[in-house]
């Protein structure tokens, strides 16, 4: 995430609170917050709307790019959100900051979920991957096949789209330096490894277009502003489905998951817990790929997918075996420090 932007968001939210601009507790049964764009729209259609109908509830939705915006509400004692979606790698940061609550141990059956997609504070909603996609108009079918190719600006000239965050980029840089997926986090756990990875990312600064949201990544691909991009598979697939001449390469993709958490001091805490339990059922999760190329975290939904659907999901067995999982403990421990270092690297000449 772009932590400079997030700090500004927190400041703005805090200012609204002080000015009395924060929304009071909603009259709806639940207020749920997503990341916006096609991801939020997909979750609304597949999960939120049918679950609310089944419960006989009404819901309101909002959009946020960072859990730190929820922190501003908690710190001000003016919480208007119930459920927020955040990345698994951010959960420990939110816990340490006192922003989200511990969930009941029986909220879901963890054995039914993708390993690592459920913990004491968050329940997985979607599984995605950060992957390379490249322009077939520019490279044909001979685009970059490895992270070393992604960094090779002589063999593959052109603009690169990169998320304005250390997450994913540090792992990719470690691969570009010649380390295998199994070695990535051991390498990044050393000071020398972190420095080498940041130096490697800095090599791409003259060729990089930094994106801040999934919607922006989709638009960069659709508009042809980048020749290749390292981004979230569902957002990239959406651009391809809209006609963008790009191809996704799942090799060395970084598997990850987003999850639902309940904000501390939420106006409808009990409803929020019940709603997460409901929307995590396979009868809703199975419909998620109808609206976006993301699989749900509940594995019971996968038995109902055909081959075409599975081929578009990062979490399908065939695609998943080419990838490696995000180490959320690494990001929980190092996220804040690495984000500050990343911002400094971006802003330096």
KETIZA-920542 format. One record per residue (C-alpha): residue in three letters; x, y, z. Coordinates in nm, 2 decimals, decimal comma, padded with zeros to 4 digits, m for minus. Example, Ala and Ser with C-alpha at 12.3 -4.5 7.8 and 13.67 -1.06 7.14 Angstrom:
<atoms>
+------+--------+--------+--------+
: resn :      u :      v :      w :
+------+--------+--------+--------+
:  ala :  01,23 : m00,45 :  00,78 :
:  ser :  01,37 : m00,11 :  00,71 :
+------+--------+--------+--------+
</atoms>
This chain:
<atoms>
+------+--------+--------+--------+
: resn :      u :      v :      w :
+------+--------+--------+--------+
:  unk :  00,00 :  00,00 :  00,00 :
:  unk :  00,10 :  00,36 : m00,05 :
:  unk :  00,16 :  00,46 :  00,31 :
:  unk :  00,22 :  00,83 :  00,23 :
:  unk : m00,12 :  00,84 :  00,08 :
:  unk : m00,26 :  00,64 :  00,37 :
:  unk : m00,12 :  00,88 :  00,63 :
:  unk : m00,28 :  01,16 :  00,44 :
:  unk : m00,61 :  00,97 :  00,44 :
:  unk : m00,59 :  00,92 :  00,81 :
:  unk : m00,52 :  01,29 :  00,86 :
:  unk : m00,82 :  01,38 :  00,64 :
:  unk : m01,04 :  01,13 :  00,82 :
:  unk : m00,93 :  01,27 :  01,16 :
:  unk : m01,00 :  01,62 :  01,04 :
:  unk : m01,35 :  01,52 :  00,94 :
:  unk : m01,41 :  01,37 :  01,28 :
:  unk : m01,29 :  01,69 :  01,46 :
:  unk : m01,52 :  01,89 :  01,23 :
:  unk : m01,82 :  01,67 :  01,31 :
:  unk : m01,81 :  01,54 :  00,95 :
:  unk : m01,81 :  01,17 :  01,03 :
:  unk : m02,13 :  00,98 :  00,95 :
:  unk : m02,33 :  00,88 :  01,26 :
:  unk : m02,42 :  00,51 :  01,32 :
:  unk : m02,61 :  00,38 :  01,02 :
:  unk : m02,98 :  00,29 :  01,02 :
:  unk : m02,89 : m00,02 :  00,82 :
:  unk : m02,83 : m00,35 :  00,99 :
:  unk : m02,47 : m00,36 :  00,88 :
:  unk : m02,21 : m00,13 :  00,72 :
:  unk : m01,94 : m00,31 :  00,52 :
:  unk : m01,64 : m00,16 :  00,36 :
:  unk : m01,45 : m00,29 :  00,06 :
:  unk : m01,16 : m00,18 : m00,16 :
:  unk : m01,38 : m00,04 : m00,44 :
:  unk : m01,39 : m00,10 : m00,81 :
:  unk : m01,48 : m00,44 : m00,96 :
:  unk : m01,36 : m00,62 : m00,66 :
:  unk : m01,62 : m00,46 : m00,43 :
:  unk : m01,89 : m00,49 : m00,70 :
:  unk : m01,82 : m00,86 : m00,73 :
:  unk : m01,84 : m00,92 : m00,36 :
:  unk : m02,15 : m00,71 : m00,33 :
:  unk : m02,33 : m00,92 : m00,60 :
:  unk : m02,20 : m01,26 : m00,50 :
:  unk : m02,19 : m01,23 : m00,12 :
:  unk : m02,34 : m00,92 :  00,04 :
:  unk : m02,67 : m00,89 : m00,15 :
:  unk : m02,78 : m01,25 : m00,13 :
:  unk : m02,67 : m01,29 :  00,23 :
:  unk : m02,85 : m00,98 :  00,34 :
:  unk : m03,16 : m01,10 :  00,16 :
:  unk : m03,14 : m01,44 :  00,33 :
:  unk : m03,11 : m01,27 :  00,67 :
:  unk : m03,38 : m01,01 :  00,59 :
:  unk : m03,13 : m00,73 :  00,65 :
:  unk : m03,03 : m00,41 :  00,49 :
:  unk : m02,67 : m00,30 :  00,45 :
:  unk : m02,48 :  00,00 :  00,35 :
:  unk : m02,14 :  00,00 :  00,19 :
:  unk : m01,83 :  00,23 :  00,18 :
:  unk : m01,49 :  00,22 :  00,02 :
:  unk : m01,15 :  00,23 :  00,17 :
:  unk : m00,80 :  00,16 :  00,05 :
:  unk : m00,65 :  00,12 :  00,39 :
:  unk : m00,73 : m00,02 :  00,74 :
:  unk : m00,57 :  00,30 :  00,88 :
:  unk : m00,89 :  00,49 :  00,78 :
:  unk : m01,07 :  00,26 :  01,03 :
:  unk : m00,80 :  00,34 :  01,28 :
:  unk : m00,89 :  00,71 :  01,25 :
:  unk : m01,25 :  00,63 :  01,35 :
:  unk : m01,14 :  00,41 :  01,64 :
:  unk : m00,89 :  00,67 :  01,77 :
:  unk : m01,16 :  00,94 :  01,76 :
:  unk : m01,42 :  00,72 :  01,92 :
:  unk : m01,66 :  00,78 :  01,63 :
:  unk : m01,68 :  00,44 :  01,45 :
:  unk : m01,94 :  00,42 :  01,17 :
:  unk : m01,81 :  00,10 :  01,00 :
:  unk : m01,88 : m00,25 :  01,11 :
:  unk : m01,68 : m00,48 :  00,87 :
:  unk : m01,37 : m00,39 :  00,68 :
:  unk : m01,18 : m00,59 :  00,42 :
:  unk : m00,80 : m00,60 :  00,46 :
:  unk : m00,51 : m00,81 :  00,34 :
:  unk : m00,40 : m01,10 :  00,55 :
:  unk : m00,05 : m00,94 :  00,58 :
:  unk : m00,21 : m00,63 :  00,74 :
:  unk : m00,41 : m00,81 :  01,00 :
:  unk : m00,14 : m00,82 :  01,27 :
:  unk : m00,07 : m00,45 :  01,22 :
:  unk : m00,44 : m00,37 :  01,27 :
:  unk : m00,45 : m00,60 :  01,58 :
:  unk : m00,15 : m00,43 :  01,73 :
:  unk : m00,31 : m00,09 :  01,67 :
:  unk : m00,63 : m00,20 :  01,84 :
:  unk : m00,85 : m00,15 :  01,54 :
:  unk : m01,01 : m00,49 :  01,50 :
:  unk : m01,16 : m00,74 :  01,75 :
:  unk : m01,10 : m01,11 :  01,81 :
:  unk : m01,37 : m01,32 :  01,64 :
:  unk : m01,55 : m01,62 :  01,79 :
:  unk : m01,35 : m01,94 :  01,74 :
:  unk : m01,65 : m02,11 :  01,57 :
:  unk : m01,73 : m01,84 :  01,32 :
:  unk : m01,61 : m02,07 :  01,04 :
:  unk : m01,47 : m02,42 :  01,02 :
:  unk : m01,10 : m02,35 :  00,93 :
:  unk : m01,04 : m02,69 :  00,77 :
:  unk : m01,28 : m02,58 :  00,49 :
:  unk : m01,07 : m02,28 :  00,40 :
:  unk : m00,75 : m02,22 :  00,21 :
:  unk : m00,46 : m02,26 :  00,45 :
:  unk : m00,36 : m01,93 :  00,61 :
:  unk : m00,68 : m01,75 :  00,50 :
:  unk : m00,84 : m01,75 :  00,85 :
:  unk : m00,70 : m01,65 :  01,18 :
:  unk : m00,84 : m01,53 :  01,51 :
:  unk : m00,92 : m01,18 :  01,38 :
:  unk : m01,01 : m01,22 :  01,01 :
:  unk : m01,19 : m01,46 :  00,78 :
:  unk : m01,08 : m01,49 :  00,42 :
:  unk : m01,30 : m01,37 :  00,15 :
:  unk : m01,10 : m01,40 : m00,17 :
:  unk : m00,77 : m01,56 : m00,29 :
:  unk : m00,57 : m01,38 : m00,55 :
:  unk : m00,22 : m01,36 : m00,68 :
:  unk :  00,02 : m01,09 : m00,78 :
:  unk :  00,14 : m01,19 : m01,13 :
:  unk :  00,30 : m01,06 : m01,44 :
:  unk :  00,09 : m00,98 : m01,74 :
:  unk :  00,23 : m00,85 : m02,07 :
:  unk :  00,12 : m00,69 : m02,39 :
:  unk :  00,08 : m00,95 : m02,67 :
:  unk :  00,06 : m00,66 : m02,91 :
:  unk :  00,42 : m00,56 : m02,83 :
:  unk :  00,58 : m00,89 : m02,74 :
:  unk :  00,35 : m01,15 : m02,91 :
:  unk :  00,35 : m01,47 : m02,71 :
:  unk :  00,72 : m01,43 : m02,63 :
:  unk :  00,67 : m01,19 : m02,33 :
:  unk :  00,86 : m01,22 : m02,00 :
:  unk :  00,85 : m01,57 : m01,85 :
:  unk :  01,04 : m01,50 : m01,53 :
:  unk :  01,10 : m01,21 : m01,29 :
:  unk :  01,45 : m01,18 : m01,43 :
:  unk :  01,28 : m01,11 : m01,77 :
:  unk :  01,06 : m00,85 : m01,61 :
:  unk :  01,37 : m00,67 : m01,49 :
:  unk :  01,55 : m00,71 : m01,83 :
:  unk :  01,47 : m00,37 : m02,00 :
:  unk :  01,71 : m00,44 : m02,29 :
:  unk :  01,55 : m00,77 : m02,39 :
:  unk :  01,20 : m00,64 : m02,30 :
:  unk :  01,19 : m00,26 : m02,34 :
:  unk :  00,89 : m00,08 : m02,23 :
:  unk :  00,70 :  00,06 : m01,94 :
:  unk :  00,63 : m00,15 : m01,63 :
:  unk :  00,33 : m00,11 : m01,40 :
:  unk :  00,42 : m00,17 : m01,03 :
:  unk :  00,21 : m00,14 : m00,71 :
:  unk :  00,33 :  00,16 : m00,50 :
:  unk :  00,41 : m00,06 : m00,21 :
:  unk :  00,69 : m00,29 : m00,09 :
:  unk :  00,45 : m00,58 : m00,07 :
:  unk :  00,51 : m00,81 : m00,36 :
:  unk :  00,78 : m00,59 : m00,51 :
:  unk :  01,04 : m00,70 : m00,26 :
:  unk :  00,96 : m01,07 : m00,32 :
:  unk :  00,97 : m01,01 : m00,70 :
:  unk :  01,31 : m00,83 : m00,66 :
:  unk :  01,44 : m01,13 : m00,47 :
:  unk :  01,34 : m01,36 : m00,75 :
:  unk :  01,50 : m01,12 : m01,01 :
:  unk :  01,82 : m01,14 : m00,81 :
:  unk :  01,82 : m01,52 : m00,87 :
:  unk :  01,67 : m01,66 : m00,55 :
:  unk :  01,41 : m01,93 : m00,57 :
:  unk :  01,06 : m01,89 : m00,42 :
:  unk :  01,15 : m02,11 : m00,13 :
:  unk :  01,45 : m01,88 : m00,05 :
:  unk :  01,27 : m01,54 : m00,08 :
:  unk :  01,17 : m01,48 :  00,28 :
:  unk :  01,49 : m01,61 :  00,43 :
:  unk :  01,68 : m01,37 :  00,20 :
:  unk :  01,45 : m01,08 :  00,28 :
:  unk :  01,49 : m01,15 :  00,66 :
:  unk :  01,85 : m01,02 :  00,65 :
:  unk :  01,94 : m00,65 :  00,63 :
:  unk :  02,16 : m00,73 :  00,33 :
:  unk :  01,87 : m00,90 :  00,15 :
:  unk :  01,64 : m00,61 :  00,21 :
:  unk :  01,89 : m00,36 :  00,09 :
:  unk :  01,97 : m00,56 : m00,22 :
:  unk :  01,59 : m00,60 : m00,30 :
:  unk :  01,53 : m00,22 : m00,26 :
:  unk :  01,83 : m00,15 : m00,49 :
:  unk :  01,69 : m00,39 : m00,74 :
:  unk :  01,35 : m00,22 : m00,74 :
:  unk :  01,52 :  00,12 : m00,78 :
:  unk :  01,66 : m00,01 : m01,11 :
:  unk :  01,31 :  00,00 : m01,26 :
:  unk :  01,22 :  00,35 : m01,14 :
:  unk :  01,30 :  00,51 : m01,49 :
:  unk :  01,06 :  00,26 : m01,65 :
:  unk :  00,79 :  00,23 : m01,38 :
:  unk :  00,44 :  00,36 : m01,36 :
:  unk :  00,33 :  00,33 : m01,00 :
:  unk : m00,03 :  00,23 : m00,94 :
:  unk : m00,22 :  00,28 : m00,61 :
:  unk : m00,53 :  00,08 : m00,65 :
:  unk : m00,66 : m00,23 : m00,84 :
:  unk : m00,89 : m00,01 : m01,05 :
:  unk : m00,59 :  00,20 : m01,16 :
:  unk : m00,40 : m00,11 : m01,26 :
:  unk : m00,69 : m00,23 : m01,47 :
:  unk : m00,71 :  00,11 : m01,64 :
:  unk : m00,34 :  00,12 : m01,71 :
:  unk : m00,37 : m00,21 : m01,90 :
:  unk : m00,69 : m00,12 : m02,08 :
:  unk : m00,54 :  00,22 : m02,19 :
:  unk : m00,21 :  00,05 : m02,30 :
:  unk : m00,01 :  00,28 : m02,08 :
:  unk :  00,21 : m00,01 : m01,97 :
:  unk :  00,37 : m00,28 : m02,17 :
:  unk :  00,39 : m00,52 : m01,88 :
:  unk :  00,26 : m00,51 : m01,53 :
:  unk :  00,30 : m00,69 : m01,20 :
:  unk : m00,04 : m00,68 : m01,04 :
:  unk : m00,34 : m00,86 : m00,90 :
:  unk : m00,47 : m01,13 : m01,14 :
:  unk : m00,84 : m01,05 : m01,11 :
:  unk : m00,78 : m00,68 : m01,20 :
:  unk : m00,57 : m00,78 : m01,49 :
:  unk : m00,81 : m01,05 : m01,61 :
:  unk : m01,09 : m00,78 : m01,60 :
:  unk : m00,89 : m00,57 : m01,84 :
:  unk : m00,83 : m00,87 : m02,07 :
:  unk : m01,20 : m00,96 : m02,06 :
:  unk : m01,26 : m00,60 : m02,18 :
:  unk : m01,04 : m00,65 : m02,48 :
:  unk : m00,69 : m00,55 : m02,36 :
:  unk : m00,43 : m00,75 : m02,56 :
:  unk : m00,25 : m00,89 : m02,26 :
:  unk : m00,16 : m01,23 : m02,13 :
:  unk : m00,11 : m01,34 : m01,77 :
:  unk :  00,18 : m01,56 : m01,67 :
:  unk :  00,11 : m01,74 : m01,34 :
:  unk :  00,47 : m01,87 : m01,29 :
:  unk :  00,62 : m01,73 : m00,97 :
:  unk :  00,30 : m01,56 : m00,88 :
:  unk :  00,26 : m01,45 : m00,52 :
:  unk : m00,05 : m01,61 : m00,37 :
:  unk : m00,24 : m01,40 : m00,11 :
:  unk : m00,58 : m01,35 :  00,04 :
:  unk : m00,80 : m01,07 :  00,17 :
:  unk : m01,03 : m01,11 :  00,46 :
:  unk : m01,31 : m00,96 :  00,66 :
:  unk : m01,26 : m00,82 :  01,01 :
:  unk : m01,49 : m00,64 :  01,26 :
:  unk : m01,39 : m00,29 :  01,37 :
:  unk : m01,34 : m00,23 :  01,74 :
:  unk : m01,64 : m00,03 :  01,87 :
:  unk : m01,85 : m00,10 :  01,56 :
:  unk : m02,21 :  00,01 :  01,60 :
:  unk : m02,34 : m00,34 :  01,50 :
:  unk : m02,08 : m00,58 :  01,63 :
:  unk : m02,30 : m00,88 :  01,68 :
:  unk : m02,46 : m00,83 :  01,33 :
:  unk : m02,11 : m00,80 :  01,18 :
:  unk : m02,00 : m01,13 :  01,33 :
:  unk : m02,32 : m01,30 :  01,20 :
:  unk : m02,28 : m01,14 :  00,86 :
:  unk : m01,92 : m01,26 :  00,82 :
:  unk : m02,04 : m01,61 :  00,91 :
:  unk : m02,31 : m01,60 :  00,65 :
:  unk : m02,12 : m01,46 :  00,36 :
:  unk : m01,84 : m01,71 :  00,42 :
:  unk : m02,07 : m02,00 :  00,32 :
:  unk : m01,99 : m02,19 :  00,00 :
:  unk : m02,33 : m02,12 : m00,15 :
:  unk : m02,23 : m01,76 : m00,18 :
:  unk : m01,86 : m01,80 : m00,24 :
:  unk : m01,91 : m02,02 : m00,54 :
:  unk : m02,06 : m01,73 : m00,73 :
:  unk : m01,76 : m01,49 : m00,68 :
:  unk : m01,59 : m01,60 : m01,01 :
:  unk : m01,90 : m01,50 : m01,21 :
:  unk : m01,81 : m01,14 : m01,15 :
:  unk : m01,44 : m01,14 : m01,11 :
:  unk : m01,14 : m01,38 : m01,16 :
:  unk : m01,09 : m01,44 : m00,79 :
:  unk : m01,17 : m01,76 : m00,61 :
:  unk : m01,31 : m01,76 : m00,26 :
:  unk : m01,13 : m01,88 :  00,05 :
:  unk : m01,39 : m02,15 :  00,12 :
:  unk : m01,26 : m02,46 : m00,06 :
:  unk : m01,60 : m02,62 : m00,06 :
:  unk : m01,70 : m02,39 : m00,34 :
:  unk : m01,44 : m02,52 : m00,58 :
:  unk : m01,60 : m02,86 : m00,65 :
:  unk : m01,86 : m02,68 : m00,85 :
:  unk : m01,63 : m02,50 : m01,10 :
:  unk : m01,57 : m02,61 : m01,46 :
:  unk : m01,23 : m02,61 : m01,63 :
:  unk : m01,28 : m02,27 : m01,78 :
:  unk : m01,35 : m02,11 : m01,45 :
:  unk : m01,06 : m02,29 : m01,28 :
:  unk : m00,82 : m02,17 : m01,55 :
:  unk : m00,89 : m01,81 : m01,46 :
:  unk : m00,84 : m01,85 : m01,08 :
:  unk : m00,50 : m01,81 : m00,92 :
:  unk : m00,61 : m02,05 : m00,65 :
:  unk : m00,70 : m02,34 : m00,88 :
:  unk : m00,48 : m02,64 : m00,84 :
:  unk : m00,32 : m02,61 : m01,18 :
:  unk : m00,23 : m02,24 : m01,14 :
:  unk : m00,15 : m02,26 : m00,77 :
:  unk :  00,13 : m02,51 : m00,82 :
:  unk :  00,33 : m02,26 : m01,02 :
:  unk :  00,31 : m02,00 : m00,74 :
:  unk :  00,42 : m01,95 : m00,38 :
:  unk :  00,24 : m01,82 : m00,07 :
:  unk :  00,28 : m01,48 :  00,09 :
:  unk :  00,45 : m01,50 :  00,43 :
:  unk :  00,20 : m01,29 :  00,64 :
:  unk :  00,42 : m01,32 :  00,95 :
:  unk :  00,70 : m01,15 :  00,77 :
:  unk :  00,48 : m00,86 :  00,67 :
:  unk :  00,32 : m00,84 :  01,01 :
:  unk :  00,66 : m00,80 :  01,16 :
:  unk :  00,82 : m00,58 :  00,90 :
:  unk :  00,54 : m00,40 :  00,72 :
:  unk :  00,56 : m00,06 :  00,87 :
:  unk :  00,94 : m00,03 :  00,85 :
:  unk :  00,95 : m00,16 :  00,50 :
:  unk :  00,67 :  00,08 :  00,39 :
:  unk :  00,86 :  00,38 :  00,52 :
:  unk :  01,18 :  00,26 :  00,34 :
:  unk :  00,99 :  00,20 :  00,02 :
:  unk :  00,84 :  00,55 :  00,03 :
:  unk :  01,19 :  00,69 :  00,08 :
:  unk :  01,32 :  00,49 : m00,21 :
:  unk :  01,05 :  00,61 : m00,44 :
:  unk :  01,10 :  00,98 : m00,35 :
:  unk :  01,48 :  00,97 : m00,37 :
:  unk :  01,65 :  01,07 : m00,69 :
+------+--------+--------+--------+
</atoms>
